[in-house]
Each structure stands twice: as structure tokens, then as C-alpha cells.
Amino acid sequence: MKSNQPNRKAIFDHWSAYYDFSVDEGGFPFIGYREVLFSLVEMADFRDDQRVLDLGVGTGNLSKVLPVSREAIWGVDFSSRMLEKASRILEPSHLIQVDLLHADWPPAMKGPYERIVSGYTLHEFDASHKRSILVRLAEEYLAPGGAIVIGDISYKSRADFEEAHQALHGLWDEEEYYWCAEEMIPLLEAVGFRVVYVQVSACGGVYLLTTGEI
């Protein structure tokens, strides 16, 4: 896991000023960014009466296209500047500053939620932290019959992952933990998740997680 979280917060606070330009520019790792978000929305199969938790809400790009009432959206992020930008387009959503690595998540985040979604956030965490965060969400925040839907930087197989790693020398961020579905799905299934994965772009995919007992 990254060793300097205060520095990471400063980076994301600074990035908030040009984050939307970065994702719309279309280069790696944001190839197909909008398509991944729209695929996430389609796979989530929303109803308009559902409460939604958006992990890593950022500047609000995912939440603003969710087909639910803005009042039914809770968006969390560890960057106060990202939340400031999101607040301009997501009012009256509930926006909360949360560091998912901290043990104490605030009471204002309390569920249950019929859908928990995340767009381009969980690659900040290694496989162990991804899994522990997702298990906690399923146990404490997900409504019965609910789903967790994640769109992120991801490859279907280890071979695809390694090929991209080699080809993208100089662009690949060695301090981030891009997903490999072939390796991550068994880790999630081992703790009780049922997982559906769809590769959407060259470097982006969507995971649909549902649960039995975890």
C-alpha cells in the first residue's frame, strides 16, 4: 500500500483543477473512460428508488449520469477539492470526505445502499486492500439483494496485463494497482462474492459483484 497518504491527498487536491481534462483527453489509462462509466450504469440496472453510494466520487462524473434522484446519492472521496467540484453539479447529493483506509468511516456514510458504485478509484489500493474494502462494504453497507459495480483500469488476463505493462513503459504508473480480472476474481469469489466481468476498452473493465453470505 502507498506509504505517504497525506502526499497523495495533496496530489488529488491539485489534480481536481484539471481532472476532467485528463480523463477526456483519451490517453492511457483513460482510454474508453466514458464508455466504461456508461457500461457500469448499464450493468448496475438501477431503479429510481434505490440509494446509491459512490466510492471516489471525484468531480462527479459517474454520479451525474446515474439514473436516480440526486438526493439518493451519497458520494465519498478523500480529496476535499474533488468534493468541492462535485458539489457544484451534484446538489442535493450527500458528499462526505472519507479515507477508505481509515478504520472509522463516518456515521454520515451509513447504509444500507441498494447499489454501491465506483469509477476509477480502487486501482489506488492493492489486491488485499481492494478485497478488504469490498468485504466491509458488503457486510456493513450493502442492502440485501444489492450489488457493487466497479469500473476501473483493468485487464482480462495476466497475459494482457503484462503485454500492456511492457508496451506502456513510461506511461504505466508503478505506484498504482491496476486490476487483472483473471487474478482478482478468484480472490473475490473466495470470500463469497459472485463476480461478472466485462472488458470494455483496451484498459478498462467493469466488475459486477453480488453476495451470498460473507
C-alpha positions in Angstrom: 0.0 0.0 0.0 1.2 3.5 -0.7 3.3 4.9 2.2 2.5 8.6 2.0 -1.2 9.2 2.1 -1.0 12.9 3.1 1.1 13.5 0.0 -1.5 11.5 -2.1 -4.3 13.8 -0.8 -2.3 16.9 -1.9 -1.8 15.4 -5.3 -5.5 14.7 -5.8 -6.5 18.1 -4.4 -4.2 19.7 -7.0 -5.4 17.3 -9.8 -9.0 18.3 -9.1 -8.4 21.5 -11.2 -7.8 19.6 -14.4 -9.1 16.1 -13.7 -11.9 16.3 -16.2 -9.5 17.4 -18.9 -7.2 14.4 -18.1 -10.0 11.8 -18.4 -11.4 13.4 -21.6 -8.0 13.6 -23.3 -8.4 9.9 -24.1 -4.9 8.6 -23.5 -3.8 5.8 -21.2 -5.0 5.0 -18.6 -8.3 6.7 -19.5 -8.9 5.1 -22.9 -12.6 4.5 -23.1 -13.3 6.3 -19.8 -16.8 7.4 -20.7 -17.7 4.0 -22.2 -16.6 2.3 -19.0 -18.8 4.6 -16.9 -21.8 4.0 -19.2 -21.2 0.3 -19.2 -21.2 0.4 -15.4 -24.5 2.2 -15.3 -26.0 -0.4 -17.7 -24.7 -3.3 -15.7 -25.9 -1.8 -12.4 -29.5 -2.0 -13.7 -30.7 0.9 -11.5 -34.2 1.6 -10.3 -35.2 5.2 -9.5 -36.0 4.3 -5.8 -32.5 3.0 -5.0 -30.0 4.6 -2.6 -26.5 4.7 -4.1 -23.0 5.0 -2.6 -20.4 6.3 -5.0 -16.9 5.5 -3.8 -14.3 8.0 -5.0 -16.9 10.4 -6.4 -14.2 12.7 -7.6 -15.6 15.6 -9.6 -18.9 13.8 -10.0 -18.5 12.3 -13.5 -20.2 9.0 -12.6 -22.8 10.2 -10.2 -24.1 12.8 -12.6 -25.1 10.1 -15.1 -26.7 7.8 -12.6 -30.5 7.4 -13.3 -31.6 8.0 -9.7 -32.5 11.1 -7.8 -29.6 13.2 -6.7 -31.0 13.1 -3.2 -30.5 9.3 -3.2 -26.7 9.6 -3.9 -24.0 9.5 -1.2 -20.6 10.4 -2.7 -17.4 9.9 -0.8 -13.9 11.0 -1.6 -10.7 11.7 0.4 -10.0 14.9 -1.5 -11.8 18.0 -0.2 -11.1 19.8 -3.5 -12.6 17.0 -5.6 -15.7 17.2 -3.3 -15.9 20.9 -3.8 -16.0 20.5 -7.6 -18.6 17.6 -7.3 -20.8 19.8 -5.1 -21.3 22.3 -8.0 -23.0 19.7 -10.2 -24.5 17.1 -7.8 -26.6 19.2 -5.3 -28.5 18.0 -3.4 -26.4 14.8 -3.2 -24.8 13.9 0.1 -21.0 14.4 -0.2 -18.7 13.2 2.5 -14.9 13.3 3.0 -13.8 9.8 3.7 -10.5 8.0 3.6 -11.3 4.3 2.9 -8.1 3.2 4.5 -9.2 4.5 7.9 -10.9 2.1 10.3 -13.6 4.6 11.3 -15.9 5.5 8.4 -18.2 8.4 9.4 -21.8 7.8 10.5 -23.0 10.0 7.7 -21.9 7.3 5.3 -24.2 4.7 6.9 -26.2 2.5 4.6 -27.9 0.4 3.5 -27.4 1.0 -0.2 -29.0 -1.0 -3.0 -26.1 -0.1 -5.3 -22.5 0.7 -4.4 -20.6 2.0 -7.4 -17.0 3.2 -8.0 -15.4 4.7 -11.1 -11.7 4.7 -11.5 -10.8 4.7 -7.8 -10.0 1.3 -6.4 -6.8 1.0 -8.5 -5.3 3.1 -5.8 -5.4 0.1 -3.5 -3.5 -3.2 -3.7 -5.4 -6.5 -4.1 -5.6 -7.1 -0.3 -7.0 -3.7 0.4 -9.4 -3.9 -2.5 -10.8 -7.1 -1.1 -11.0 -6.0 2.5 -12.8 -2.7 1.5 -15.2 -4.6 -0.7 -15.9 -7.2 2.0 -16.6 -4.5 4.6 -18.9 -2.7 2.2 -20.8 -5.9 1.5 -21.1 -6.7 5.2 -21.9 -3.3 6.6 -23.3 -1.1 3.8 -25.0 -3.2 1.1 -28.7 -3.8 1.2 -29.9 -7.4 0.8 -30.1 -8.2 -2.9 -27.9 -5.3 -3.7 -24.8 -5.1 -6.0 -21.4 -3.5 -6.1 -20.4 -2.3 -9.5 -16.9 -1.1 -10.3 -15.4 0.5 -13.4 -11.7 0.8 -13.4 -8.3 0.4 -15.1 -8.4 -3.4 -15.7 -7.2 -6.2 -18.0 -9.0 -9.5 -18.5 -5.9 -11.8 -18.2 -2.4 -11.7 -16.8 -1.0 -12.0 -20.4 -3.0 -8.9 -21.4 -1.8 -7.1 -18.3 1.9 -7.9 -18.9 1.7 -7.0 -22.6 0.3 -3.6 -21.7 2.8 -3.1 -18.9 5.6 -3.6 -21.4 4.1 -1.6 -24.2 3.2 1.4 -22.0 6.6 1.9 -20.5 6.8 5.4 -19.2 3.0 5.8 -19.0 2.3 2.9 -16.6 2.2 4.2 -13.0 4.2 1.7 -11.0 2.7 3.1 -7.8 -0.9 2.1 -8.7 -2.5 -1.3 -8.7 -4.4 -1.8 -11.9 -6.8 -4.7 -11.9 -6.2 -8.1 -13.5 -9.6 -9.9 -13.7 -8.0 -13.4 -14.1 -6.3 -12.9 -10.7 -8.8 -10.7 -8.8 -12.0 -12.7 -9.5 -10.8 -15.8 -7.6 -9.8 -13.7 -4.6 -13.3 -12.2 -4.5 -15.0 -15.5 -5.1 -13.1 -17.0 -2.2 -14.8 -14.5 0.2 -18.3 -15.1 -1.1 -18.7 -12.7 -4.0 -20.3 -13.7 -7.3 -18.5 -11.8 -10.0 -19.3 -10.9 -13.6 -16.6 -9.1 -15.5 -16.8 -7.3 -18.9 -13.8 -5.8 -20.7 -15.0 -2.5 -22.2 -11.9 -0.8 -23.6 -8.3 -1.7 -24.1 -7.5 -0.9 -20.5 -10.9 -0.5 -18.8 -13.4 -3.0 -17.5 -16.5 -3.4 -15.2 -17.0 -5.8 -12.3 -20.5 -6.6 -11.0 -20.3 -8.1 -7.5 -23.2 -9.7 -5.7 -23.2 -11.6 -2.5 -24.4 -14.6 -0.5 -23.1 -14.8 3.0 -19.7 -13.1 3.5 
